[in-house]
């Protein structure tokens, strides 16, 4: 009884994305620190920007995990009806 366009077996890998983001966050912090100490401000800024992007992505991932099965549907959860489109 699926009405969406996604495959029936589609699942969200939010926990895997969370751990990959944590791994990237560790490397971005280490890169920012190492390049700042080595006197490479351009590379330190690039790693700092990456650090901010990873932090924002991690916050979104954690928010979706906390919202529960709406973003991680199981096979026993029926699809959500799309909102009414107003013209």
C-alpha positions as CSV (number, residue, x, y, z in Angstrom):
1,X,0.0,0.0,0.0
2,X,2.8,2.4,-0.8
3,X,1.7,5.6,-2.6
4,X,5.1,7.4,-2.7
5,X,7.6,7.3,-5.5
6,X,10.3,5.7,-3.3
7,X,11.1,2.0,-3.5
8,X,9.4,-0.1,-0.9
9,X,12.7,-1.2,0.6
10,X,14.1,2.4,1.0
11,X,15.6,3.1,4.4
12,X,17.4,6.0,5.8
13,X,21.0,5.4,7.0
14,X,21.0,8.3,9.5
15,X,23.1,6.5,12.1
16,X,25.8,5.7,9.5
17,X,25.7,9.3,8.3
18,X,26.0,10.5,11.9
19,X,29.2,8.4,12.5
20,X,30.7,9.5,9.2
21,X,30.0,13.1,10.2
22,X,31.7,12.6,13.5
23,X,34.7,11.2,11.8
24,X,34.8,14.1,9.4
25,X,34.4,16.5,12.3
26,X,37.4,15.0,14.1
27,X,39.5,15.4,10.9
28,X,38.3,19.0,10.2
29,X,39.1,20.1,13.8
30,X,42.6,18.4,13.6
31,X,43.2,19.9,10.2
32,X,42.2,23.4,11.3
33,X,44.5,23.1,14.4
34,X,47.4,21.6,12.5
35,X,47.3,24.2,9.7
36,X,46.9,27.1,12.1
37,X,49.9,25.9,14.1
38,X,51.9,25.3,10.9
39,X,51.3,28.9,9.7
40,X,49.1,28.1,6.8
41,X,46.1,30.4,7.3
42,X,44.4,29.6,3.9
43,X,44.3,25.9,4.6
44,X,43.2,26.6,8.2
45,X,40.3,28.7,7.0
46,X,39.3,26.0,4.4
47,X,39.3,23.4,7.2
48,X,37.4,25.8,9.5
49,X,34.7,26.3,6.8
50,X,34.4,22.5,6.4
51,X,34.1,22.2,10.2
52,X,31.1,24.6,10.1
53,X,29.4,22.6,7.3
54,X,30.0,19.3,9.0
55,X,28.6,20.7,12.3
56,X,25.4,22.0,10.5
57,X,25.0,18.6,8.8
58,X,25.5,16.7,12.1
59,X,22.9,19.0,13.8
60,X,20.4,18.2,11.0
61,X,21.1,14.4,11.2
62,X,20.6,14.4,15.0
63,X,17.4,16.4,14.6
64,X,16.0,13.8,12.2
65,X,17.1,10.9,14.4
66,X,15.2,12.5,17.4
67,X,12.1,12.9,15.3
68,X,11.8,9.2,15.1
69,X,10.0,7.0,12.5
70,X,8.7,9.9,10.4
71,X,12.2,10.1,8.9
72,X,13.1,6.4,9.4
73,X,10.0,4.4,8.4
74,X,9.9,0.7,8.9
75,X,8.0,-1.8,6.8
76,X,5.0,-1.6,9.2
77,X,4.6,2.2,9.0
78,X,2.2,3.3,6.2
79,X,3.3,6.2,4.0
80,X,2.4,9.7,4.9
81,X,-0.1,11.5,2.6
82,X,1.4,14.4,0.7
83,X,0.2,17.8,1.9
84,X,-2.7,19.3,-0.1
85,X,-1.4,21.5,-2.9
86,X,-3.0,24.9,-3.1
87,X,-3.0,26.9,-6.3
